[in-house]
Structure formats: C-alpha cells, structure tokens
Amino acid sequence: MQTFFNRLMQIIDYKEFKNLNDFALNGLGYESSSKLNRLKHDDKNPSVDIILDISNKFQEINIDWLLTGQGEMLKNAAMIITELTNNKMPKGAIPYYNLPVSAGRTLHEITVSEPLPNGYIKGLPTLEGTEAFLPVVGCSMGDIVKEGAIIGVRTMNNFDTLNTERIYLIITRDDRMTKFIEHDENNPDLLWCVSPNFPRFNILKSDILQIYRITYIYNPA
C-alpha cells in the first residue's frame, strides 16, 4: 500500500529536487530534514506545519491526494489525449505513444518506426525534459506505478547521475521494467533493481539498452 512518504517522493520527483534533503532545505526551508526522514518508517501523516508549508509553497499540489492517496497529485491535472491536428504538436503538449516500451525496443526505435504519435498529453504543468508519455504494462511497482498507468519519460545518458530515490524505466535485451535503482558498492558495473512486489536483483550496466527517468506518473483511478 502506498504511504504518505511514497506520495511525498512523487512530489519531490515532480518538482525536480535532488533528494529528500534538498526538498527539505530548498523546498520547505527547513534546516533539518529529520522530520521528513522519519516518515520513511512511519505510515502516519506528518505534523500540520509540514502539510501547511507544502500547501502554501506548492499550490498546484492536491493536498487531499497527499494525505489520503485519493484523486490526482495535481489539482487540475486533466490528462487530455488529443487527436492529431494537421500532424502538428499542440502548444504546450507532449507526444503520447499508445505503445508500451517493450523489451529490446527503446523509445528511439518506437519514434523511428512510429514517427507520428497517437496523440498528445496536455493539461499538465510543464515537465522539463519530458520526451514522451507511454502506457505501463505490469505491476511490479505496486501502488506507486499501477498496471495501466501512463508515465512521462526522459532519457538518461549517464549512470553516475542516477538517483536512488527516483523511479526509472529500464530497457534491456530481455526485459522492460520500472524500478528504483541502487548502485553496487563493490562492483561499478552493476546496478540493483528494487521494487515493492519483487525481490531486488542486479543487472549489468552493459546489458541496459536505455534507461529513462520517469518524470510523471498518472495512475488509473
């Protein structure tokens, strides 16, 4: 079951903060992130002052969703898949491909073989760097990324910049998966894939065809 902390991490990811400490110091202005760190191990909601600070400083966030998980993260996050109009991208929209990125098939290969998207997603605040929206198949991430979700993705080109507190879409020759990642302390050629519903496992970086940072998650109701 998704906790308050899980939802808080989605906000941190959406607002482009590096990690929890960065969000606490530069987002909320707290000198210490100890209050928020305690939420990792406590499924209760935080103190009222934290909720009010988030509500005041990030007014697009739906506080009911933050507290209960009901509804969507953003207050006016109407996901609109529009039909193509003269094969032009609507202003402020991001292309949507109704094709899951599958094992051995990267977003680049999809856009080459399917040069025109099925439509566009708009009605969201600007998501810097988001290249496309894609549907999700599978439920290894539980309530964080549900079966049938639509995700926004951005290509990552440097393994060293991967953040263990963010979610990634990983494409290998044999698998397509949404996971948290961890760096191996002893072997720089390995990454560990972590998700709520399956045991963690490692993969060789050399086996990864492409890795994408998930910039936005739109879960089905």
QUICORCOR-V65922 format. One record per pair of residues at least 6 apart in sequence whose C-alpha atoms are under 7 Angstrom apart, sorted by the first residue. I is the first residue (numbers start at 1). J is the second residue. D is the distance in whole Angstrom. If there is no record, write none. Layout:
I/J/D  I/J/D
//
This chain:
1/143/6  2/143/6  2/144/6  3/43/6  4/43/7  4/45/6  4/66/6  4/67/6  5/39/6  5/40/6  7/66/6  12/23/6  13/166/7  13/215/7  14/215/6  14/216/7  17/23/6  19/165/7  21/33/6  24/30/5  24/33/5  25/31/6  25/32/7  28/53/7  45/67/7  55/61/7  55/63/7  60/74/6  60/75/6  61/73/6  61/74/5  61/75/6  62/72/7  62/73/5  62/74/5  62/75/5  64/70/7  65/71/6  65/72/6  65/73/6  77/123/6  77/124/5  78/123/5  78/124/7  79/121/6  79/122/6  79/123/6  80/121/5  80/122/6  80/123/6  81/119/6  81/120/5  81/121/5  82/119/5  82/120/5  82/121/7  83/119/5  84/119/6  92/122/7  93/120/6  93/121/5  93/122/5  94/120/5  94/121/5  94/122/7  94/131/7  94/132/6  95/117/6  95/119/6  95/120/4  95/121/6  95/132/5  95/133/6  96/117/6  96/118/6  96/119/5  96/120/5  96/121/6  96/132/6  96/133/5  96/134/6  97/117/5  97/118/5  97/133/6  97/134/6  98/118/6  98/134/6  98/135/6  99/134/7  99/135/7  100/134/6  100/135/5  100/136/6  100/137/7  101/107/6  102/176/6  103/171/6  103/172/6  103/173/6  103/174/5  103/175/4  103/176/5  104/171/6  104/172/6  104/173/4  104/174/6  106/171/7  106/210/6  129/154/6  130/152/6  130/153/5  130/154/5  130/215/7  131/153/6  131/154/5  132/152/6  132/153/6  133/150/6  133/151/5  133/152/4  133/153/6  134/150/6  134/151/5  134/152/7  135/148/6  135/149/6  135/150/4  135/151/6  136/147/6  136/148/5  136/149/5  136/150/6  137/147/6  137/148/6  138/147/5  139/145/7  139/146/6  139/147/5  140/195/6  140/196/7  140/197/5  140/198/7  141/178/7  141/179/7  141/195/5  141/196/6  141/197/6  142/196/6  142/197/6  145/217/7  145/219/6  146/219/6  148/220/6  149/217/7  149/218/6  149/219/4  149/220/6  150/217/6  150/218/5  150/219/7  151/214/6  151/216/5  151/217/5  151/218/6  152/214/6  152/215/5  152/216/5  152/217/7  153/212/6  153/213/6  153/214/5  153/215/5  154/212/5  154/213/5  154/214/7  154/215/7  155/211/6  155/212/4  155/213/6  156/211/6  156/212/5  156/213/6  164/180/6  164/181/5  164/182/5  165/180/7  166/180/6  167/178/7  167/179/6  167/180/5  167/213/6  167/214/6  168/178/6  168/179/5  168/180/6  168/211/7  168/212/5  168/213/5  168/214/5  169/177/6  169/178/4  169/179/7  169/211/6  169/212/5  169/213/6  169/214/7  170/176/6  170/177/5  170/178/6  170/208/7  170/210/6  170/211/5  170/212/6  171/177/7  171/208/6  171/209/6  171/210/5  171/211/6  172/207/6  172/208/5  172/209/5  173/207/7  173/209/7  179/193/6  179/194/6  179/195/6  180/193/6  180/194/5  180/195/6  181/191/7  181/192/5  181/193/5  181/194/6  182/191/6  182/192/5  182/193/7  183/190/7  183/191/5  183/192/6  184/190/6  184/191/6  184/192/7  189/204/6  189/205/6  190/202/6  190/203/6  190/204/5  190/205/6  191/202/5  191/203/6  191/204/6  191/205/7  192/200/7  192/201/5  192/202/4  192/203/6  193/200/6  193/201/5  193/202/6  194/200/5
//
